[in-house]
Amino acid sequence: MAQSTLGGESPPAPRPPILWDRIVRVSHWGIVIVILANEVFTKGGSALHVWFGWGGLVLLLLRMAWGVIGSPEARFSAFPPNPLAALGHIKQLFVGKPRSYGSHNPAGAMMAYALWACIAFMVATGLSMSGPNPFAVAEREAIVESGDWSKLVQTSDSGEGDTEEEGSGWVKDAHEIVANLILLLVALHIGGVIVESVMMRHNLVPAMLVGRRKTKAVRNAKPQ
């Protein structure tokens, strides 16, 4: 029991433990911005769309590197992919006996790996369609907007317009399918965060916003 101070007031409660470090939070919310921008606010194949794609690749590589050399909670070894453990955790949630984890729980881990794989596939297929140079994409956009189709023909003759052909076929279809799959996974992720927060009686959002998790009750905490 906390002792009162001389002024009759109880000392401040200890701060919750730090859960997610800055690199994890920056990469997480940065990827959220990239997905939102490229799904809602940019036109597929545009220079801005490609720039956001490059940004997503940089953030993904940063997170992958941090999963190897980062803080203990951020390392892949702290949340290895385990489908059976994920199903077990979901069952524990709905029977009211969930376990707390210092890092991602097994279900959250599976979601993270699925999203990372989809994002990597999105970047790979996107670059195969648009080419690796956003400046070239911007140049083609400017030519189209100017209406000087002769320059566009010259660009195609020089080999720079071949990316339009690469945008057709199975690569484009796969890119669009995985884009929709990412939206589905994001929706499931948000739903999982809500369910976890209610069932575990702690809000997971502050942990990803400010790096600390406010917990009302922690049961069966898993030792680190």
Disulfide bonds with the S-S distance in Angstrom:
none
